[in-house]
Amino acid sequence: MNAAQCFPHFVILLSSYALSQSTCPEAPVCDNVHSYKLDGSCNNLLNPTLGTPNRPYARFVPASYSDGIWEPYRTRSGEALPNARKLSLNLFGETEMKHPRNTLINMQFGQFVAHDMSFTAGSGNVQCCADGKPVPKELASSKCLPIEVASDDPVMGEEGVECMNMVRTKTTLEDPCAHQEGEEAEQLTTVTSFLDLSVVYGNSVEQCNRLRTFNKGQMAVDERNGQQWLPAHPNKTIACSVKDDSDVCYLTGDIRSNQSPHLTLIHQAFLLEHNRLAREMAELNPALDDEVLFQQARKINIAQYQRIVYYEWLPIYLGRQNMIAAGVLPDLHQRDFARDYNHTVDPSVDNAFATAAFRFFHNLIAGHLDLVAESAQPTGSLRLSDWINNPSVLEKDDNYGSLSRGMIYQPHDLPNNQLTPEIKHFLFRNGGRVGVDLKAIDIQRARDHGLATYNDYREFCGLKRATRWEDFNEILIPEAAPLMPEQYASVDDVELTVAGALERPFGDGMAGETFGCILLDQFRRTRVGDRFHFENEGMFSARQLHDLRKATMAQLLCDNTHGLKEIQGRAFFLVSDDNPVVACDRLSGVNWNRWLKIHLMLLNQIKNSLS
């Protein structure tokens, strides 16, 4: 989640994230910084721009460009790599298979986390393939890298589609503040690298201010029919696939928040949680002003989120034992503070993580979203591609409650070589008969970013390189291994984003050993290189930290989902005998009395550091 980054970072949109500065930003001032600044700066006091927006992704395996600078890689023999759409068709099936244990919110939360950590910089409103036809070469931008669709394509060919649009990511070559003569291209990310809920609060003070009320620490909401909603986007018809201003489209800290109904629901839950926390703090400490209430609620919201990510969600996919062995989880013998923050560790998001490994979650996407009644019985379903970038379905009938319950009662797809047709043929179809192929886009985007080969990443991870096709029998799932020599001329041409998605599970995780290596390394660096990780000493008192470790996805949903009265205690797992449905008021939540006497000096330090 792109994990996948669960819905694609390839969407090129004009947004507040665009790199439009005409002058280079000044170095940040880092006096009295005790918690996350909105732009991620000053987390590392020795290198205060680490993890900030509008910087290159990290890269730990040298880039593979055919010209050593920017041109997409070719095979060892100099030929073009296999067509991305044909690889998708030939290597990935279309049979949806339900996971026996995990709920759909797992996959959806992966997209939320992916968006929090990464968003590739767009290159403006460039068209390379309009209405399924390639733009004439003499008119096409040098940024174009469209995906050719064959005339005999079983789905798109019948509709006359000849190509899928692809615009290359903005790089250091185009950024005078980042480029150095003679350097190869490095792609730019436009959000902070930290798990700091920038998807909720934005990536700058200016962006965040548009989301606040500046009253009692609250963030803005709209109220309709007794229900609070995310605020309306001021440019609905540009930000969403809606016909007019009568449809809903929401404004959040991330322009992608409207991409799917379930993603929007998670955004809403964390926004409402912030406001709930601000009310709790105001009730406990009536003398606190708006700014202190806002920053304290934000700090707690981020802490609960990080607890859910590392202790409740990641172990499902990376494996708890894998995480302990790789240092992703801290060594907490006394269950106190983590004591392994390291200022020499770079928390920046790795290009291979964002562009390949975290897109593992794309294989888990379900093509239809179940509607589930309060009785826990399904009442129907929605076709995913009908509601991409159109969240108005949430405010129709009882869909808000029905889709919320669907997330926790419906399983996601099995991690295998099968993709739902909804993302293989119909993604972003916007009312048309066909759309685009997410897997093909993933493959082409990795080429755009110059990712090294699958074998190169295996070597980086300390794994044995494949030297003959038979080696793939031990590495990949059985269905995939025999197909590889039919697609590639050499084992050394096989791409990370292709083979990585087809690996056998590693250890007690779901991802394979190469993707697992990249994912584990990133989430270790994300925590160990984060001075403000919630478990580090100085962020909370020991008693507060003890209570924050009670935070769960189930509690978050119960507290912030209108009409949700009961839930299974472990929301990421399906209901079972050892995970029964319980009333929301029976969940063991955080004891807010730990915050009864907040130290005003500390809070004023937070206030000053984040302004």
ABEGO torsion letter per residue (X at the ends): XXXBBABBAABBBBBAABBABABBBBBBBABGBABBBAAGBGABAABAABGBBGBBBBBABBBBBAAGAABBBBBAAGBBBBBAAAAAAAABBABBBBBAABBAAAAAAAAAAAAAABBBBBAEBBBABBGGBBBBAAABBAABBBBBBBAABAAAAAAGBABBBBBBBBBAAABAAABBBGBBBBBBBABBABBAGAAAAEABAAAAAAABAGBGGBBBBBBBGGBBBBBBBABAAAABBBABAABBBBBBABAAAAABAAAAAAAAAAAAAAAAAAAAAAAABAABBAAAAAAAAAAAAAAAAAAAAAAAAAAAAAEAAAAAAAGABBBBAAGBBBAABBAABBABBBAAAAAAAAAAAAAABBABBBBBBAAGBBAEBBBAAAABGBAAAAABEAAAAAAAAAAAABBBBBBBABBBAAAAAABGAGGBABBBBAAAAAAAAAAAAGBBBAAAAAAAAGBBBBABAAAAAAABBAAAAAAAAAABABAAABBAAAAAAABBBBEABABBAAAAAAAAAAAAAAAAABAABAABBGABBAAAAAAAAABBAAAAAAAABBGBABBBABAABBBBAABBBBBAAABBBBBAAAAABBBAAAAAAAAAAAX
